[in-house]
Amino acid sequence: MEFHNLLIENKERIQYIIINRESKLNALNRDTLAELHVAFDAAFKNPAVGGIIITGTGAKAFVAGADISEFANLNVDEGTALARKGQIEVFNLIANGNKPVIAAINGFALGGGLELAMSCHIRIASETAKMGLPEVTLGLIPGYGGTQRLAQLIGKGKALEMILTADMITAVEAHQYGLVTHVVCPEDLLIKAEELLQKILLRAPLALAAAINSVNAGFTDGVDGYGIEIAQFGKCFGTKDFKEGVAAFLEKRKAAFKGE
């Protein structure tokens, strides 16, 4: 697929997915969401890709929200379908991906943009970034998983305050709340993202996928997260990576994992 709204860059085992709508502050329209689905699906299936960094072009915005003009005239059924399609095909796809995804928040992450960042496994932010869910100012609520993921990440009370007031928060506040794990100067944002992902990619790929699956299970209704952890733990014993990891430990050398 030829991308019109994304840039894809590969750096060793890291793939960058860059939202490239700078003139629109990288707002999410239908075409961009469709491209994100294709790009992430391909990255998760590509054995040459170990992990993904997603960011936006320019210094102003990661993603400054959704393209409001596209849904201004939707009815109830169409609005419901929009949220369901976005959640299933993009946001849940990312959250449940088998490879680590880091959001490098380089500017405004508002509405769907913050929801996109929250669907990633780790978030780091430029000190100039600002985040918020302003949907109630439009007579809406977050529809791409924002009401659920924000509460999971920062707690129910603070999440409700952010959603109900529609206030933006700074990167420093986001770090204090636990919404992002690191805040760095703008020029160090991608350096920090790569540094963090490179460290993660030294670990066993199948174990990384199992860990993501197990953590997510604890936040899924009707799923026994502890049971999933037990099952995933057991499966690890059947991998070549486990044997390599133990051998490397006993031989006091670095492991050479192959994702097998």
Phi and psi in degrees as a GROMACS rama.xvg file:
@    title "Ramachandran Plot"
@    xaxis  label "Phi"
@    yaxis  label "Psi"
@TYPE xy
-86.5829  125.56  GLU-2
-91.5303  135.263  PHE-3
-107.248  -19.9201  HIS-4
-118.473  0.207724  ASN-5
-128.014  150.739  LEU-6
-114.126  134.818  LEU-7
-115.409  123.391  ILE-8
-130.246  137.7  GLU-9
-114.158  132.407  ASN-10
-133.087  97.9049  LYS-11
55.4821  -121.68  GLU-12
-92.7939  4.77353  ARG-13
-99.4307  131.383  ILE-14
-109.442  129.481  GLN-15
-92.546  130.846  TYR-16
-114.737  113.153  ILE-17
-116.776  120.545  ILE-18
-75.8877  121.59  ILE-19
-117.01  65.8264  ASN-20
-132.263  55.9237  ARG-21
-57.5979  -37.5811  GLU-22
-66.1895  -21.3259  SER-23
-106.364  18.2734  LYS-24
54.2743  34.1808  LEU-25
59.4333  29.7796  ASN-26
-60.8071  147.715  ALA-27
-86.4499  114.06  LEU-28
-107.888  179.73  ASN-29
-59.9565  -42.046  ARG-30
-64.187  -39.9771  ASP-31
-66.4678  -40.8473  THR-32
-62.7748  -41.0085  LEU-33
-63.5022  -40.3967  ALA-34
-68.092  -37.5188  GLU-35
-61.8322  -39.5898  LEU-36
-59.7628  -48.82  HIS-37
-64.3045  -44.4507  VAL-38
-64.57  -45.8208  ALA-39
-71.0228  -39.7348  PHE-40
-58.9674  -43.1937  ASP-41
-67.2273  -41.1117  ALA-42
-64.3467  -42.29  ALA-43
-65.328  -28.1176  PHE-44
-91.3024  -11.2492  LYS-45
-86.1886  113.966  ASN-46
-64.7841  -18.2246  PRO-47
-79.2129  -14.9541  ALA-48
-97.0567  121.994  VAL-49
-93.2117  -34.6096  GLY-50
-160.979  168.615  GLY-51
-130.575  139.918  ILE-52
-116.717  126.597  ILE-53
-112.85  135.863  ILE-54
-152.656  -178.195  THR-55
-119.822  157.281  GLY-56
-76.4425  151.643  THR-57
82.6761  175.495  GLY-58
-98.3503  -8.75898  ALA-59
-88.9452  -37.0479  LYS-60
-143.254  138.124  ALA-61
-73.8381  -68.6957  PHE-62
-150.121  118.337  VAL-63
-89.3548  26.0274  ALA-64
119.828  -168.169  GLY-65
-93.0677  163.503  ALA-66
-81.5368  97.0017  ASP-67
-60.9013  -31.8892  ILE-68
-60.9873  -23.8949  SER-69
-78.5977  -21.1692  GLU-70
-123.107  13.5156  PHE-71
-61.9709  -30.1189  ALA-72
-111.18  17.0773  ASN-73
-72.9397  149.135  LEU-74
-94.2895  -174.602  ASN-75
-59.3772  -49.0394  VAL-76
-64.4106  -40.4598  ASP-77
-68.8593  -38.0407  GLU-78
-65.4276  -40.9195  GLY-79
-62.3233  -44.1713  THR-80
-64.5925  -37.2444  ALA-81
-61.1555  -47.5786  LEU-82
-65.5031  -43.816  ALA-83
-62.4602  -46.2164  ARG-84
-62.9738  -44.7693  LYS-85
-63.6173  -44.0319  GLY-86
-62.4247  -48.8984  GLN-87
-70.1709  -46.9995  ILE-88
-84.6865  -20.7884  GLU-89
-124.49  -64.0625  VAL-90
-69.5624  -45.0165  PHE-91
-70.9207  -33.3434  ASN-92
-57.7059  -45.7445  LEU-93
-66.4041  -49.3646  ILE-94
-59.3842  -34.9387  ALA-95
-99.2549  12.8351  ASN-96
-64.2714  155.505  GLY-97
-90.8587  6.99502  ASN-98
-133.3  147.635  LYS-99
-65.7592  136.954  PRO-100
-123.305  125.771  VAL-101
-111.65  129.143  ILE-102
-91.5088  120.526  ALA-103
-100.239  98.7878  ALA-104
-86.3208  104.34  ILE-105
-96.9236  -1.72315  ASN-106
-173.612  -139.757  GLY-107
-62.3614  129.973  PHE-108
-127.369  93.3263  ALA-109
-122.32  147.069  LEU-110
53.7106  -124.212  GLY-111
-57.9088  -24.9623  GLY-112
-68.8625  -42.3274  GLY-113
-69.5284  -36.4657  LEU-114
-62.5192  -37.9256  GLU-115
-63.2749  -46.5195  LEU-116
-61.5805  -40.0543  ALA-117
-70.0299  -22.02  MET-118
-75.9067  -15.978  SER-119
-76.6564  160.511  CYS-120
-77.6669  -30.0783  HIS-121
-140.003  144.065  ILE-122
-126.219  130.867  ARG-123
-125.486  154.273  ILE-124
-135.186  146.209  ALA-125
-69.2578  148.341  SER-126
-65.5765  -12.3336  GLU-127
-91.9033  -3.78993  THR-128
-71.4162  150.303  ALA-129
-135.016  142.373  LYS-130
-131.448  148.808  MET-131
-179.453  165.649  GLY-132
-122.586  91.7983  LEU-133
-90.9671  15.455  PRO-134
-57.4098  -34.3331  GLU-135
-65.6371  -18.7164  VAL-136
-72.0552  -13.3414  THR-137
-105.687  3.67704  LEU-138
81.0751  21.6707  GLY-139
-124.238  -179.652  LEU-140
-128.318  164.755  ILE-141
-56.8281  135.342  PRO-142
-121.012  -1.58963  GLY-143
-108.374  33.5502  TYR-144
96.7651  3.39173  GLY-145
-64.6388  -37.5554  GLY-146
-66.3168  -29.7965  THR-147
-84.3594  -49.8045  GLN-148
-70.7371  -35.6996  ARG-149
-64.8545  -42.2866  LEU-150
-64.5584  -37.5768  ALA-151
-64.0215  -36.9697  GLN-152
-82.5011  -39.1042  LEU-153
-122.315  -1.25876  ILE-154
98.3353  152.211  GLY-155
-62.0692  -46.2944  LYS-156
-62.9275  -50.3034  GLY-157
-67.9513  -35.8916  LYS-158
-62.8034  -45.2746  ALA-159
-62.7531  -38.5908  LEU-160
-61.2939  -46.5568  GLU-161
-63.3094  -44.0984  MET-162
-70.6115  -42.6424  ILE-163
-75.4452  -32.7034  LEU-164
-84.41  -23.9287  THR-165
64.729  17.7566  ALA-166
-73.3409  147.279  ASP-167
-85.0162  151.588  MET-168
-121.094  156.66  ILE-169
-83.011  168.808  THR-170
-61.7289  -38.3591  ALA-171
-63.7395  -42.4856  VAL-172
-65.0664  -41.0659  GLU-173
-59.2733  -37.6043  ALA-174
-69.0706  -41.0533  HIS-175
-62.8063  -35.4558  GLN-176
-80.0077  -14.6006  TYR-177
90.2756  10.9373  GLY-178
-75.4752  -34.2534  LEU-179
-123.959  155.625  VAL-180
-99.3292  -18.9394  THR-181
-145.334  145.246  HIS-182
-125.193  126.754  VAL-183
-134.985  166.328  VAL-184
-67.9208  153.566  CYS-185
-52.4484  -41.422  PRO-186
-70.9261  -15.0135  GLU-187
-100.94  0.173897  ASP-188
-60.7369  -54.0883  LEU-189
-72.6108  -29.8819  LEU-190
-61.2968  -44.9307  ILE-191
-66.6155  -41.0025  LYS-192
-61.4784  -45.0803  ALA-193
-65.1633  -42.5089  GLU-194
-58.9097  -44.7093  GLU-195
-67.3387  -44.1991  LEU-196
-69.7839  -36.977  LEU-197
-61.343  -38.2667  GLN-198
-64.1866  -44.1377  LYS-199
-61.8222  -38.701  ILE-200
-73.5932  -4.46763  LEU-201
-78.1216  -13.2676  LEU-202
-89.472  171.612  ARG-203
-71.3186  121.569  ALA-204
-57.1447  -42.2949  PRO-205
-68.6102  -33.1117  LEU-206
-69.3289  -37.0216  ALA-207
-60.8541  -46.4944  LEU-208
-62.5398  -40.5968  ALA-209
-65.4076  -37.7246  ALA-210
-66.7152  -44.0246  ALA-211
-60.1052  -46.0631  ILE-212
-61.0694  -42.0512  ASN-213
-69.3028  -43.5377  SER-214
-63.6469  -44.6875  VAL-215
-61.1378  -34.514  ASN-216
-60.318  -33.6688  ALA-217
-67.4512  -14.1394  GLY-218
-113.445  16.8167  PHE-219
-109.975  123.408  THR-220
-59.0398  136.467  ASP-221
78.4883  4.77724  GLY-222
-113.274  134.579  VAL-223
-86.0291  99.1112  ASP-224
-59.6816  -37.8246  GLY-225
-65.3637  -39.7217  TYR-226
-64.7641  -40.9066  GLY-227
-63.0621  -41.0835  ILE-228
-60.1468  -44.731  GLU-229
-59.5157  -45.3832  ILE-230
-65.2984  -43.0059  ALA-231
-68.119  -38.7736  GLN-232
-58.1216  -47.4486  PHE-233
-61.7118  -41.5722  GLY-234
-61.5199  -32.6837  LYS-235
-59.8381  -30.3745  CYS-236
-67.3929  -18.1543  PHE-237
-92.7684  7.05981  GLY-238
-99.1074  151.851  THR-239
-67.6814  -29.7671  LYS-240
-61.7967  -37.6782  ASP-241
-62.3782  -45.9253  PHE-242
-62.1449  -40.4069  LYS-243
-67.1088  -41.4703  GLU-244
-62.6502  -43.0777  GLY-245
-67.141  -43.4417  VAL-246
-61.552  -43.16  ALA-247
-63.7008  -39.5349  ALA-248
-63.0605  -47.1304  PHE-249
-68.5858  -31.7227  LEU-250
-90.657  1.53261  GLU-251
55.0116  52.5008  LYS-252
-137.704  170.045  ARG-253
-77.8337  138.868  LYS-254
-74.9353  147.07  ALA-255
-114.376  85.8945  ALA-256
-78.7783  146.264  PHE-257
-123.584  2.28162  LYS-258
70.8127  36.593  GLY-259
